[in-house]
Amino acid sequence: PDFTKEAEQQIYSILLEQEKFDEATDQIDKLIQLDPENPDYLVRKSTLYQKMQMFDDALTITRDLEAKYPLEKKYTDLYVSQVEEYATFLMREEKFQQVLPIVEDGLTRQNNNKTLLDIAINASSAIPDYQKGINYSLSALSFYPGNKNFKLKLSNMYTLNKDYDKSVAILDSLKKVYIYDRKIKDAL
């Protein structure tokens, strides 16, 4: 066994646990130099960058892994989870214009991702681009036709877009299913 790599990996894990990110970056780079063909080291570097909120760098590494190993679903899943975290971060920072390109990139990989669809609707509303929000809501409902949250968001988007008849129709249909829901009654 290669004890050098084992020792270097343990050092990296300790630095990560201690949140010494600069030193952990140096350590993962050392591991990559020892074994440049090991994709696990690149995943570690990508997730380290993610923890450091260096999302663009993290996504670049993961995107490269996706390209190099197109049959490995785990890299696509990692990419989408990083997109979710990045988009959530941007929403918290109220950088709504930057959110949609990131989310759309994730949706090209998982077009039925509930979290990304929800973020896309919220960002569209905040920009505001209500027609885009309506389109995302309709897309979400094509995957999750019974989802009350997406129906309420679509109704809200129609209202914001001054398409009141469509909004009321959705709320009326929800009122029949959720008879005692105050949120729906109050919206009418």
Secondary structure, DSSP 8 states (H G I E B T S, - for coil): --HHHHHHHHHHHHHHHTT-HHHHHHHHHHHHHH-TT-HHHHHHHHHHHHHTT-HHHHHHHHHHHHHH-TT-HHHHHHHHHHHHHHHHHHHHTT-HHHHHHHHHHHHTT-TT-HHHHHHHHHHHHHTT-HHHHHHHHHHHHHH-TT-HHHHHHHHHHHHHTT-HHHHHHHHHHHHHHSTT-HHHHHH-
